[in-house]
Amino acid sequence: MVRCLEAEGTDTIFGYPGAAICPFYDALYDSPIRHVLVRSEQNAAHMASGWARMAGRPGVCVATSGPGAANLITGIATAYMDSIPLVAITGQVDRELLGRDVFQETDITGACQSFTKHSYLVTRAADLPRVFREAFVLAATGRPGPVLIDVPQDVQEELCPDFTYPEQVEILGYKPTVQGHPVQIKKAVEAIAGAQRPILCCGGGVLLANAREALQRFAAQSGIPVVATMMGIGAMANTALPGENEPVYLGMIGRYGRSYANRALGEADLVVFCGARLGDRAITMPDRIAEQATVIHIDVDPAEIGKNLRTDIPIVGDIRWVLEALTRQVSPRDLTPWRRQVLEYKTRSVPAGTDRTDAVEPRSFLRALSRMMDADAVLCADPGQSQLWAAIHYTQREGRFLTSGGLGTMGYAVPAALGAKLAAPRRQVVAVCGDGAFQMSLCELATVRACNVPLKILLFDNRRLGLVREFQNQQYRGRHIATHMEGNPDFVALCRAYGLRAELAGNNREAERLAGEMLASPGPFVLVCRVDPDTPTV
Amino acid sequence: MKYTLSVLVENRPGVLARVVSLFARRGYNIDALTVGASETPGIARMTLSGEGDNYILEQMEKQLNKIVPVIKVRSLGPEAMRSELMLLKLNCDPPSFGQIHQIATLMDAQVVQVTRSSVTLRFAGSPEQCDTLFELTRPFGVKEVARSGVLAVD
């Protein structure tokens, strides 16, 4: 198993041992592979996810049988919803004990069936090289996703005398489409040529397909204004006033998105969806779009096309391939009136939130922070208000925005940021958390300490579950229940106890000053910002 | 709308569970499912039938194709050959045996077992014919029915 990982070129894995995975760990002793010992298995999957998103290849996480494997589940489901390539390895009880409910046995392949791309329960050591190669191919190609390999302890102990790692594998039922159908591409080109108010909506698939440049070239060539789903943030640089030959980017759409981006999408007569699965948070009124606009949907997964929205021109294929083909065929058009119109929507909008002296106003602070950070910095955000503030108010240039968009898993940010930092050590990586989500992966501060990488954590502490509380205001007549985080610790003292530098900011001025120190400091740094619980999300 | 899907799968442990859990979690209706050998060794054929509109049918095909051990999915039209096997165990005393035998002969069902108080018929035919035989014999008192689910070839 270790040699399989080495053959895949894996240099870092995230895990937590236990009896049933001990043979693997023993073999790891002699391997150059770096093992990051997490504090809870769920975070091993999140770290592998952050790592995979920056490395552009499958992240690997390891856990033991039973509770170890069960703890991985949320991390695997999180990766599945966002199509992140993961290979999860779990120990299992001995073959002859399978199905007898022995100590630390769980049917983990069964439990994960609906949120793994594929899974294996390996019953012979001789199958391991093929299984590992298949798992890495499945995880990384087509629509990426997590693959689980469950290996009984006695299979791990079995010797595999002639180890050869296959370069290629033949999986009968797996042939992802790369090249878009030329007829469909031609239809799309014609539809685009006839549209007066086209919009391109990019999702996470653009980044997964490594199609950032291809998208930007297509947007520049075609002149089509671009909006993004939350997972598509980072695919376009957010330029305030683009030149005539530069792409127009309007930011995030959806329930918590930019009103002008939603407005432009609502007024479009043609929408090109690109690697977006049109979830309910992003596309709040699919029927209206379907009614008013010609819909072109490009996705590598045919099952996403037509699932949530009627599609006129489906194009199945690798997004980069399709966008490059479209760029070659689309003739530049003068879309100036439409571009001017949507840019006017954008420039007319007034940014929400202004600096405060009695608390940190997170929205204006995030805008200030984006001016302080490197152009290619990586921002990891935890679900809740922090995620939405960061998605909207942090200005992306050449950076990445890593978050759990599909499942909305609290506690994702810190472990994912650590994984991202290990994969891209030269880039600035900042995790943005609320006090609720932060406490869900609090234990990983020890892992941050142990790795001793300059990871930066921004903690917005309003002592509330802000987004749920706001929802209670809107939907349940302000009857707040279970959203007040009573008993929160002194986060600065706690982080310091973990050996991390930590500071408290009580207003925007302090926050900006401390953020400067944070970004300049050579080690990990937690900046705790006191936030007013009544700060709105939008 | 009735659908019949013919699905070729790699004959490996867990493949049936994957298909069934897909239908369960996505809420697709399914009336019958059969699994057995296909013309190729190592590859099994599943036949699924039930109700679903065009949207659901398209989703089913696409989602089934995403299951890695699923090799090919085909939706069968009304012209496809469909057949089902039914075993029908009826309450039967000697006076009514003649009537049951008559129905069996008429429908081309075989009498495969006779006891003092029961008779068992074996019948192969379309699902509708199975329904007809069932209705015809119901007045005698049905003790037990087992139906295989639809098998189909294009």
Contacts between the chains, C-beta under 8 A, distances in Angstrom:
chain1	res1	chain2	res2	distance
A	109	B	14	6.9
A	110	B	17	6.9
A	113	B	17	6.8
A	113	B	18	6.3
A	113	B	21	5.3
A	114	B	21	6.0
A	114	B	22	7.8
A	114	B	25	5.3
A	117	B	68	7.4
A	118	B	68	4.3
A	119	B	14	7.9
A	121	B	13	7.4
A	121	B	14	7.4
A	138	B	68	6.6
A	171	B	68	6.4
A	172	B	10	6.0
A	172	B	69	7.8
A	172	B	71	5.1
A	173	B	9	7.6
A	173	B	10	6.6
A	173	B	65	7.8
A	173	B	67	7.3
A	173	B	68	5.7
A	173	B	69	5.7
A	173	B	70	5.0
A	173	B	71	4.3
A	173	B	72	7.7
A	174	B	68	5.4
A	301	B	66	7.3
A	302	B	62	5.4
A	302	B	65	7.4
A	303	B	59	7.2
A	303	B	62	3.8
A	303	B	63	5.5
A	303	B	65	7.4
A	303	B	66	5.7
A	306	B	55	7.8
A	306	B	58	6.6
A	307	B	59	6.6
